[in-house]
Amino acid sequence: MTCVLVLPLVARLAWAVGGTALAAVNFVTGARAAGSGGAAGAAAEGPTALQWNPARLAEEPGWSAALSHLQWVAGIRYSYAGLAFPLARGVLGLPLAGVGAASVQYLDYGEIESTQGLKPAEQASDLGVSLGAGFAFARAFAAGGTLKAYRHALAGGSTAEGAADVGVSYRRGTGDDGTSFALVLQNLGYAGALDGRRPPLPVSVKGGVAYGFSARHDLLIPLGGRTFMPSLGMTYLLLGDVTVYEHKGPVNFRAGLEAGMNRFLYLRAGYLQSFVPAGRNAGASAGVGVEWSSLRMDYAYGWLGELGQAQYVTLTLAPSRGEAKQAPTEGGAPPGSPEGVSEAREREGPSGPTGTYEEALALYTAKDYAAVRDRAQALVAGDPKHWQAWQLLGHARYALGETPGALEAYGQSLALNPDNAELKDWVAKLEAH
């Protein structure tokens, strides 16, 4: 795809100097990832995981959709639309439930001027589609794959190319607390020829890690002779990615930080640095996100070193994700309503701090599932034999979309109270989906 019609900036994207459309779009997809420096291999979510690590799709609790737009210098624009959706157990012949995703990408380079002044400006663009899926197994492991096809158009000519990505991930912990590891092999495939040349694909190997934890802070604010005590539920995510190999590309590392406040406001910062002489291909980024119910809008501004600055905007719709929703009811509601669990506890006798447990039940009724999770975790830490608290912890995790963590808590409850037939049936339904 070499052509003398190349803007020096676009040359940095690699396709104009012997690269491919895949090299051109092999940068940040989604403002959340952009604000975190592009360190998303172990933390990508929703349909954008197709571009980062398809194994991450297995973490999605249901369907989600994303629209993203990047505005770069020199009129370069990159737009993305994706959809993630649950797959039935046994699809593709696999005895596992999974999450599939599809996306469309369009990169418009604008008008490319001749560097030698011999020809008029020409239009260039890339149009791509991606399709993939992620599957979870053994509760902590996930694997996935993505198939990608692109059409590159330049100066009246066009060519096609296709590639595949394969990713794996391992997660230890549940919900916002835990560590994830990822390994991704990208862009294995075929590149078409244009202008008599067939450039190699940007095959790369990447690793990633994400460490998350949550905390609740009670603030004392004196105002007008009175003292207010708002509570902040904070989530923190530390991110790191490293490109250990990329064909004809720089080996680099990325680091990012995300801080969430009451699952409403998110602040992000990140940094990208290539393992080349200092000052080259380095850049910082920052971003902000606002989430309300199932809708989230993210914005990021990135400094990409010699590539200049870029602005990103992404809109995500994820009805199955978030703490403000009721527990899902597909396959039946979780057994043991707050009242039923309370009655069972009276029959079994006291097995933990009554007041704290009753408060947790009240919070469950109020659908404050994150608070229920925190209280129940404290209960079982103080009294590991409190089977009702383990069951309530499972309900809270399930309502938050943390199905693997819910199954772990349910398992603890059943180990202490194996005669709980309702819970056994419920666990069997969850494991069958």
SULZI-V158500 format. One record per residue. PHI is phi in whole degrees, -180 to 180 (none if undefined). OMEGA is omega in whole degrees, 0 to 359 (* if undefined). D_CENTER is the distance of its C-alpha to the mean C-alpha in Angstrom with 2 decimals. Layout:
phi,omega,d_center
PHI,OMEGA,D_CENTER
PHI,OMEGA,D_CENTER
This chain:
phi,omega,d_center
none,180,32.70
-77,178,34.83
-154,179,36.74
-72,177,38.82
-84,185,37.20
-148,172,34.42
-77,181,33.38
-53,179,33.01
-65,181,29.57
-66,177,28.39
-58,179,29.99
-67,179,27.34
-76,170,24.76
94,185,26.72
-68,184,27.60
-76,178,30.80
-118,176,32.17
109,180,31.67
-97,185,27.94
-136,175,26.12
-60,179,23.90
-63,176,21.02
-67,183,21.84
-67,182,21.88
-94,181,18.41
-83,175,16.96
-129,191,15.70
-62,171,12.93
-117,179,11.20
99,183,9.85
-69,179,11.38
-63,179,8.63
-67,181,8.34
-63,180,12.09
-66,179,13.03
-100,176,11.77
77,182,13.89
79,178,11.54
-88,189,10.62
-126,184,7.09
-60,182,8.36
-107,183,7.74
-139,180,4.62
-60,180,2.46
-137,179,1.84
68,183,5.58
-64,178,8.17
-65,177,7.10
-61,176,5.97
-57,183,9.78
-87,185,10.52
-106,180,8.75
-162,184,8.89
-62,178,9.80
-62,181,10.13
-68,178,6.52
-60,182,7.71
-63,180,10.13
-81,184,8.19
-71,180,8.38
-78,182,11.71
-172,183,13.04
-85,178,13.01
-153,180,11.13
-136,181,12.14
-143,172,11.42
-123,183,14.21
-138,179,14.11
-141,177,17.18
-117,177,18.15
-113,183,21.77
-109,179,23.30
-75,175,26.88
58,177,29.74
76,179,28.43
-79,182,25.45
-134,179,22.74
-132,181,19.50
-118,186,18.20
-143,174,15.34
-137,183,15.07
-143,180,12.85
-139,174,13.01
-112,186,11.39
-151,180,14.11
-70,178,15.32
-109,179,17.89
-69,177,21.16
-61,179,22.16
95,179,24.21
-64,183,22.74
61,179,23.52
78,181,25.93
-95,180,23.42
-80,183,24.21
-134,170,20.57
-83,182,18.44
-149,178,15.24
-129,178,12.85
-101,180,13.75
-156,176,12.63
-141,181,14.83
-150,175,14.81
-128,179,17.61
-124,177,17.85
-138,179,20.98
-115,180,22.14
-109,181,25.48
-82,185,27.37
73,179,30.16
-90,180,33.68
-102,181,34.20
-83,177,37.56
-71,178,39.80
-74,180,39.98
-107,178,43.60
68,184,44.64
-95,184,45.98
-135,178,43.92
-72,180,42.51
-65,180,38.86
-127,176,36.68
-90,177,33.47
-142,181,30.53
-158,175,27.23
-129,176,24.58
-123,183,23.33
-135,174,20.75
-130,180,19.20
-133,179,16.54
-144,182,16.40
-164,182,14.69
-159,175,13.66
-129,183,12.23
-130,177,14.62
-98,176,14.82
-150,183,18.23
55,175,20.17
65,185,17.61
-100,185,16.08
-108,176,15.54
-147,178,13.51
-143,181,14.33
-161,179,13.66
-145,179,15.18
-133,172,15.21
-108,184,18.50
-129,176,19.04
-133,184,22.26
-133,172,23.45
-123,179,26.70
-107,180,27.95
-119,180,30.86
-157,173,33.23
52,177,36.84
83,178,37.57
-108,179,36.25
-153,176,33.07
-152,181,31.51
-122,177,28.74
-152,181,26.46
-142,182,24.00
-156,179,21.67
-134,174,19.33
-117,175,16.34
-132,181,16.04
-137,174,13.46
-134,177,13.74
-149,177,12.12
-135,182,13.91
-124,176,13.05
-120,183,15.91
118,182,15.99
-136,175,14.74
57,181,12.84
-81,184,12.37
-107,178,14.86
153,182,14.43
-126,178,13.69
-122,176,11.44
-124,184,12.88
-144,174,12.04
-140,186,14.54
-134,172,14.35
-112,188,17.46
-118,168,17.26
65,171,19.90
-91,182,22.53
173,189,24.87
-129,177,27.64
-114,178,28.47
-77,182,31.19
-103,176,34.14
-144,182,35.05
62,175,38.18
81,182,39.38
-127,178,36.60
-125,183,33.74
-75,178,31.24
-75,177,29.03
-74,180,25.31
-80,180,23.06
-61,182,22.25
-144,175,20.03
-125,185,18.88
-131,174,16.00
-124,181,15.07
-148,177,12.48
-143,177,12.48
-140,179,10.77
-123,182,13.19
-122,175,12.80
-153,182,15.80
-124,179,17.22
-154,177,20.70
-118,182,23.04
-118,175,25.58
-100,183,28.76
-103,175,30.37
-105,183,34.11
-122,176,35.01
-76,182,38.77
-152,177,39.57
61,180,42.97
80,178,44.54
-119,181,41.79
-114,178,38.82
-105,182,35.39
-130,176,32.73
-72,180,29.28
-111,179,26.49
-110,173,23.16
-95,186,20.25
-102,171,18.15
-123,181,14.81
-128,180,14.31
-137,177,11.70
-103,189,13.34
-127,175,11.74
-152,176,13.72
-130,174,13.78
-140,173,17.08
-91,185,18.39
-82,177,21.27
-157,171,22.74
-149,183,22.68
-63,181,25.73
55,179,27.72
-135,182,24.91
-79,169,24.51
-75,185,23.01
-146,174,20.79
-129,180,18.58
-133,178,15.91
-134,181,15.42
-150,179,13.51
-141,175,13.81
-129,176,12.28
-123,180,14.73
-109,182,14.45
-120,178,17.76
53,182,18.52
50,178,15.12
-125,183,16.72
-116,180,16.71
-125,176,14.16
-116,185,15.62
-137,175,14.15
-150,181,16.05
-157,181,15.76
-152,177,18.20
-121,179,18.73
-143,175,21.96
-83,176,23.55
-83,179,25.98
-135,180,28.85
-50,185,31.55
-52,176,30.42
96,181,29.61
-101,177,28.39
54,177,24.93
-107,179,23.74
-169,176,21.87
-104,179,20.35
-147,178,17.88
-149,182,17.28
-159,179,15.47
-143,178,15.57
-138,177,13.81
-127,183,15.69
-121,176,14.64
-138,183,17.40
56,183,17.34
-97,184,14.87
-112,177,14.76
-137,175,12.94
-119,181,14.21
-121,176,13.00
-133,178,15.51
-144,175,15.74
-127,184,18.85
-120,172,18.92
-99,187,22.00
-107,177,21.94
60,183,25.31
-68,180,27.77
-86,178,25.49
84,184,25.92
-111,179,23.59
-142,176,20.96
-117,183,19.57
-126,173,16.30
-136,180,15.77
-136,176,12.98
-116,183,13.60
-123,176,11.19
-118,183,12.97
-139,182,11.67
-60,184,14.95
-89,184,13.90
-115,176,11.56
119,185,13.28
-89,187,16.37
-89,186,18.91
-108,174,19.30
-74,176,21.84
-63,178,21.29
-59,184,20.71
-120,179,24.06
-62,182,23.53
83,180,26.01
111,179,27.69
-81,176,27.04
-59,181,26.55
-73,176,30.08
81,174,31.87
-62,178,31.67
-51,180,32.14
-67,181,35.84
-64,178,36.02
-65,180,34.32
-62,179,36.67
-63,179,39.68
-61,180,38.73
-66,178,38.55
-65,180,42.04
-68,183,43.37
-81,184,41.94
95,183,43.05
-63,178,41.22
-135,179,38.47
177,179,36.88
-62,186,37.31
-59,183,38.25
-59,182,37.43
-65,179,33.91
-67,178,33.23
-64,176,34.77
-64,178,32.67
-63,177,29.52
-63,179,30.94
-64,178,31.64
-66,178,28.11
-65,177,26.92
-62,179,29.42
-81,177,28.11
66,174,24.54
-92,191,23.33
-68,178,21.17
-66,178,19.53
-67,177,23.13
-60,180,24.30
-59,181,21.81
-64,181,23.10
-65,182,26.70
-65,178,26.50
-64,177,25.00
-67,180,27.92
-63,183,30.33
-72,175,29.53
-68,179,29.57
-81,181,33.07
-141,184,34.21
-62,181,32.41
-97,180,34.83
-81,187,33.80
-66,179,32.65
-68,178,32.21
-67,176,29.81
-63,179,27.77
-66,179,27.77
-65,176,26.85
-62,177,23.95
-63,178,22.77
-61,181,23.22
-65,179,21.24
-64,179,18.24
-64,179,18.49
-64,179,18.76
-88,180,15.54
83,182,13.73
-100,187,14.00
-60,178,16.17
-59,178,16.49
-67,177,17.58
-63,179,19.83
-62,178,21.51
-65,179,22.16
-67,178,23.85
-61,179,25.75
-62,177,26.99
-65,179,28.41
-64,181,30.10
-69,177,31.65
-65,179,32.88
-86,182,34.82
-136,185,35.90
-69,180,36.01
-88,181,38.15
-80,185,35.37
-64,180,35.60
-61,181,33.39
-68,177,30.45
-59,179,31.10
-64,181,30.98
-64,179,27.73
-63,179,26.05
-62,178,27.49
-65,180,26.00
-65,182,22.46
-71,180,22.86
-83,182,24.28
-94,*,21.31
